[in-house]
Amino acid sequence: MSLKVMVVDDHPMWRDGVARDLTEAGLEVVATASTGTEALTRAKATRPEVVVLDLQIPAPTGVEVTAELVRDDPAVRVLILSASGEQDDVLQAVKAGATGYLVKSASRAELLAAVRRVAEGDTVFTPGLAGLVLGEYRRLSETPAAASSHPDAPRLTERETEVLRLVAKGLSYKQIAERLFLSHRTVQNHVQNTLRKLQLHNRVQLVRYAIEQGLDEEL
């Protein structure tokens, strides 16, 4: 089955161009939208698996739309495609639940690869932005509240913990699979089991959990 995608951007030429590129690559563009209100309404009607979303759209904002989409459907993946690479924009989007963030200078190939990767559960960032996000999570993990944020977390298996450490370091599923001599599917299964045990919704939340536990400092 083809991947169901929605494209949200208030610039018609850009929106139509992205939708065309996705369709030509064999993905199913189930909806497009130009405002935050349209995005939320059409997402409920079409249930896309991935939403390619610009931050600078008429209200509600891209950050607000991201948070609402994830609240409504924790399985949805939001890939921000924005002209802005500013730290505040990136961090607000990720904290709202975005799974990836590309700036609009990304190539067509990079966009298509990013859409497919976030659909599989990977986090994808324009080069340089991943370090920014991980750095912010490390800073937050040093606050007193972080130490008690998961006091009753269930026990993970040794392999799940090993995979989680590599997730915290920003490795993709493919890189983790190669490092641990596992199949891509096995890595995905370990991550999904860990998400379920910890009652988290996506890999972004999982990275933050791992950093709070100090797992990114090991290995």
N, C-alpha and C positions, 0 to 999 in steps of 0.2 A: 504494500500500500504506500502511496506517496505521502510525503510529509505535508501537513496542513499548516499554512502560514498566513498571518495577517500583516499587512504593511500599513503603518501609521505615520503620515508626514503631511504637513499643511502645504507643501510646495508640490503642485500637480505634476510637473515634469519629473521631479526627483522621485515622487511616489510611484508614478507610472513606470519609470525606468527601472526601479528596484523590483517592482512586481513583474515586469517583463523578463528581467534577468532570472528571477526565481522560477518563473513558469518555463522558460526555455531550458532551464537546468533540470526539469522534470519534477519540480515541487508544485504543490497545489495551493495557489493563492486563493483562499476561501473568502477573503474580504479585504477591502482597503478602507481607510478612514483619514479624515483631515483634521479632526478635533478630538479632544479627550472624551467628550460626551459620545461622539460617534464610535470611538474605539471601544468603549465599555459596552455600549449597546450591541454592536456587531460581534464582539467577542462572545457575549452570552448566546447569541443566535447561532454562531458558526463553530464555536469551541476549537479555535486553532491550537496547535501544539506549540508553535513558536510565534511570538509577536515581535516583529522588527519595528522599533519605536523610536521616533525622534523625540528629544526632550523638549524642544521649543515648539510646542503646539498650543493652539487656543485652549483655554481652560476646560477641564482640569489639566494641570501640567503633566508632562511625561512622567515625572517622579510620582505624582499622585495616581496617575493611571497605572503605573507599575505596581504600586502597593495594592490597589483595588483588584487588579487582575489576579495577583498572587493570592490575595485573601479569598477571592471567589473560586479560584481553581489552583490549588497548590501544585498541580502537575504542569501547569503552563510554564514555558520558558520565555523570558523577556530578554531580547537582545537590543540594547540601545545602539542606535546609529545616529550620531550627533556631530554637528560641526564643532562642538566644544570638547576640548580635552582638559578643561580646568579641573583642578583637584576637587573642589566642592561639588561640582556637577557629577563627577564620577562616583564619589563616596556617597552622595545622596541617593543616586540611582541604585547602587549596590545594596545599601542599607534598606532600600524599599523592596528589594527582592530581585533585581536584575541579575541574570546569569552571565551576561557578557556585555562588553562595551567596546564599540568600534567608533573611530572618528571617520568622517565622511571622505577622507582622503584614501581610505582603504580601497583596494582593487576589487573588481568583480569576483575574482577567484577567492580573495580573502573573505569577502562577504558570504559567498556560497559555502565555503568551508566552515565559517563561524556558525551559520545557521544549522548546518548538519551536526556540528560538535555540541552546540548547546542543546539540541534535541536529544542527544545521547546522554546529557547530564554533565558535560564538561563546562568549565568556566573558560571564557575566551575574552581576552583583552588586547586592544592595540598595544604593541610593544612599548614597555615603559609604564603602562598603567597597572599591570598586575603587581609590580613591586610597590606601587603606591597603596593599593588596596591591602596587601599583606602587611605593610608597615603600619597602616591605620589600625588594623585588627590587633597587631602586637601592642600598639599603644593602649588600646582599649582594654586589652587583657591584663595590663599592669595596674588597672584601677581596683580598689578594694572590692567593688561589687562583683567583678568578674570571678573572683576566687570562689564565690558561693553560688554562682549562677546555675550550676548543674550538680547540686549536692547529692542527688539520688540517681545519678546516671547508671544505667544497667551495664553489666560487664560485657565487654567485647571480646571476641576470640583473638588469639595471637595474630592470625592472618588479617582480621579486620583492623586491628590496631596498626599493623604494619602498612596496610593500604592507606589508612587514615593519615599516618605520618607523611606519606608521599603526597597525598592530596593537599595537606597543609603547606607543603613546599611549592605548590603551584604546578605539579606535574599533571599532564593530561592522562586520560585513561590509557592511551597507546603507550606513553612513556612508562607508566606504572607497570603495564603488562610486560614490557620488555625488561624492565628492571627486575621484576620478580619471576620472570619466566612463566607467566600465566597468559591465558587467552583474554582478549578484550572483553568478552562476555563474562568471564569469571570476575574480572575486576569490577565491572558494572554491578554484578550480583552482590559482591561484598559491600560496595558503596550503598546500594539500595537496602541491604539488610541493616547496615549501620544507621542509615537515615531512619528506618522504621524503629529500631531499638531506642534511638535518642529522641524520637518524635520530632524530627526536623523535616523541613519541606524541600530543601534544595542544597546543592553543593556549596553555595555561598555561605549558608548557615553552618554547614559542616566544617568549612575552613575556619570560620570564626571559633567554633567549638574546639577544634583541634588546637588552635593557637592559645585559647584560654587555658587548655590543659597542658600547654608547654610541649606538645608533641612535635611542633615544627623545629624545636631545638635539638631533637634527638636524631640518631642515625648519622 
